[in-house]
Structures are given as C-alpha cells and as structure tokens.
C-alpha cells in the first residue's frame, strides 16, 4: 500500500459481555494475528476487521485512555505486547488539534473510536511536500498503512473530542512514538518538540 488504505464500514454485529472483556478479547485477537505466518497485507486486513468489530463500543476504552491535553493531541498507551511485537495506543485530539506531517517507522492499523478525523496525504520530491489526497474518517472507519515511506498528517476537524485506536508494529516503550520523521511543507525535518503529548501508562 502507498497510503492509508481501504476503509472498513462499522460493524453492526451484536456484541456480548462488558467493555473490559471486549478490549481484552480484541488485544488477544490482535496478538494471534500478529504472530500468524500469513503475508503482512493479510495480517493487516485481519487486524482491521477485528478493530472494525470492536471500535464503536462506547465503553471500549478505560478513562485513562480517553484523556486529552490542551497542549496538543495526546497518545495514551492501551497495551504493549510482552515481546514488543506490537503496541495499541489511543490517540486523542481536542477540536482543531493535529499531528505534524510525518512518516512512520512501522506498519499501522487505525480505527476511529469517536469523532471526525481528516487525513492529508503527501508526496515528497526534492524540494517540497505536495498534498496528494484528503480522506475523512468517522467513528467505525478503519484503515491501515504498511509502507514506512507513507507521509501524512491527521487532524480533528469536528467540534468535539476525537479518539482513534492505533495498532503499531513496534514496541512503543523503545521509541515512545511510531513517528519516524516529521516535516515542514518545504520538506525540512522538524525537531522532537513537534511530537504529541504522551502518556507513559
């Protein structure tokens, strides 16, 4: 894939059990897929389907994972696999908050839990970043990227808090972020202070 790709519509399947069990089951399902031997694209599709089935549950995330910050969008760690093979992180934006333009160090599957997010995709040439596409995501939409070269930015364009659940193919404890490089529109890289407010628990 060259960008965040196909959106899966929200699932309307009846769910049973409380939200704590649903989050546990989701993480166990993701763990099983990550350690599957199928090709990467097949694993990302499978994770996307798991997220699509769970992410619209209103109580899926505990309060600590829904916390926001007035200083910028916030990343709240939900789970890190014991072997470091994947991490689940909730990104929380207040209205108007956005990421810098950035690339990722690993694959990522994203599902919107609540709110409205706008993604802008970019292409890098010798002198500048050029926007190539805009995509809007609402609660229940799921997408994924597999290429570290993909460059994008995401912002909350709604009038309420936005939360999305991100599954990263990396150990969040090691890097404290999935972001590889951040950019200004003229393609200069930014300093680490452009990165989000992070929660450590």
C-alpha positions in Angstrom: 0.0 0.0 0.0 1.2 3.5 -0.7 -1.1 5.2 1.8 -3.6 4.6 4.5 -5.9 2.3 2.7 -9.3 0.8 2.4 -11.9 1.9 4.9 -14.0 -0.8 6.6 -17.5 0.2 7.5 -18.6 0.0 11.1 -19.8 -3.4 12.3 -23.3 -3.8 13.5 -22.9 -7.3 14.8 -24.4 -7.8 18.3 -21.8 -7.9 21.0 -21.9 -9.7 24.3 -20.0 -9.1 27.6 -18.8 -5.9 29.1 -16.4 -3.5 27.6 -13.4 -4.7 29.6 -13.8 -8.2 28.2 -14.2 -6.8 24.7 -10.9 -4.9 25.0 -9.2 -7.9 26.4 -10.6 -10.1 23.6 -9.6 -7.5 21.0 -6.0 -7.5 22.2 -5.8 -11.3 22.3 -7.2 -11.4 18.8 -4.6 -8.9 17.6 -1.8 -10.9 19.3 -2.9 -14.0 17.5 -2.9 -12.3 14.1 0.4 -10.5 14.6 2.1 -13.9 15.3 0.4 -15.6 12.3 2.7 -16.6 9.4 0.5 -15.2 6.6 1.8 -12.3 4.5 1.8 -8.9 6.1 -1.1 -7.5 4.0 -3.3 -10.4 5.1 -2.4 -9.8 8.8 -3.2 -6.1 8.5 -6.6 -6.9 6.9 -7.3 -9.3 9.7 -6.4 -6.7 12.4 -8.5 -4.1 10.6 -11.6 -6.4 10.7 -11.0 -7.1 14.4 -10.9 -3.3 15.1 -14.0 -2.6 12.9 -16.0 -5.1 15.0 -15.0 -3.6 18.4 -14.1 0.1 18.0 -17.7 1.5 18.0 -18.3 0.1 21.5 -18.7 3.3 23.6 -17.1 1.8 26.7 -14.3 0.0 25.0 -11.5 2.3 26.4 -11.0 3.0 30.1 -11.0 6.6 31.2 -7.1 6.8 31.3 -7.0 6.0 27.6 -9.5 8.7 26.7 -7.6 11.6 28.4 -6.8 14.6 26.3 -4.5 17.6 26.7 -4.9 21.3 25.9 -1.3 21.4 24.8 -1.7 19.1 21.8 -3.0 15.8 20.7 -2.2 13.1 23.2 -1.1 9.4 22.9 -2.3 7.0 25.6 -0.8 3.6 25.8 -3.5 0.8 25.9 -1.3 -2.2 25.6 2.2 -3.2 24.6 2.9 -6.9 23.7 5.3 -8.6 26.1 7.6 -9.5 23.2 7.4 -6.0 21.8 5.9 -7.2 18.5 3.0 -4.6 18.6 1.5 -1.8 20.6 -2.0 -0.5 20.9 -2.3 3.2 21.5 -5.3 5.6 21.8 -4.7 9.0 20.1 -6.9 11.8 21.5 -7.5 15.1 19.8 -9.4 18.1 21.0 -11.1 20.1 18.3 -8.5 21.7 15.9 -5.6 19.6 17.2 -3.4 17.9 14.6 -0.3 15.8 14.1 2.7 17.2 12.3 3.3 16.0 8.8 5.1 12.7 9.4 6.1 9.3 8.3 6.0 6.0 10.4 8.7 3.6 11.4 6.4 0.6 11.1 3.0 -0.7 9.8 -0.1 0.7 11.5 -3.8 -0.1 11.6 -6.1 2.8 12.6 -9.8 2.7 13.8 -11.8 5.8 14.7 -13.5 5.3 18.1 -15.3 8.7 18.2 -15.3 12.0 16.4 -14.2 13.0 12.9 -10.6 13.0 11.6 -9.2 14.3 8.4 -6.1 12.8 6.9 -3.9 14.6 4.3 -1.5 12.5 2.3 1.7 13.9 0.9 4.3 13.1 -1.7 7.9 14.1 -1.2 10.0 15.4 -4.0 13.5 17.0 -4.0 12.3 20.3 -2.5 8.9 20.1 -1.0 6.0 18.0 0.2 2.9 18.1 -2.1 -0.5 17.1 -0.8 -2.0 14.4 -2.9 -5.2 13.4 -1.3 -7.6 14.1 1.6 -9.6 11.4 3.4 -12.3 11.8 6.1 -12.8 9.2 8.8 -15.7 8.9 11.2 -16.4 6.5 14.1 -16.1 2.9 13.0 -13.9 3.6 9.9 -10.7 1.6 9.8 -7.7 1.9 7.6 -4.1 0.8 7.5 -0.6 1.5 6.1 2.2 -0.9 5.5 4.9 1.3 4.0 7.3 3.4 6.1 7.6 5.8 3.2 4.0 6.9 3.5 3.8 10.6 4.7 0.6 12.1 6.1 -1.0 14.4 8.7 -4.2 13.9 10.7 -6.4 16.4 12.4 -9.6 16.7 14.4 -12.0 18.7 12.2 -15.0 18.2 14.3 -16.4 20.2 17.2 -15.9 17.5 19.8 -13.1 15.3 21.0 -11.8 12.7 18.5 -10.3 9.4 19.6 -8.7 6.7 17.4 -7.2 3.4 18.2 -3.9 2.6 16.6 -2.1 -0.7 16.4 1.6 -0.3 15.6 4.1 -3.0 14.6 6.7 -1.8 17.1 7.5 -1.6 20.8 6.2 1.7 22.0 8.4 1.5 25.0 11.5 1.5 22.8 10.7 4.6 20.7 7.9 6.4 22.7 6.3 7.0 19.3 5.5 5.4 15.9 6.7 8.5 14.1 9.9 8.2 12.1 10.3 11.7 10.6 8.3 14.9 10.9 8.3 17.6 8.2 7.6 21.2 7.3 5.9 21.7 3.9 9.3 22.7 2.4 10.5 19.1 3.3 12.7 20.2 6.2 12.6 17.8 9.1 11.2 19.1 12.4 12.6 18.7 16.0 11.1 16.3 18.5 9.1 19.1 20.2 6.6 18.8 17.3 5.6 15.4 18.7 2.5 14.7 20.8 1.9 14.9 24.5 2.5 11.3 25.6 1.1 9.3 28.5 3.5 6.8 29.9 1.0 4.4 31.4 
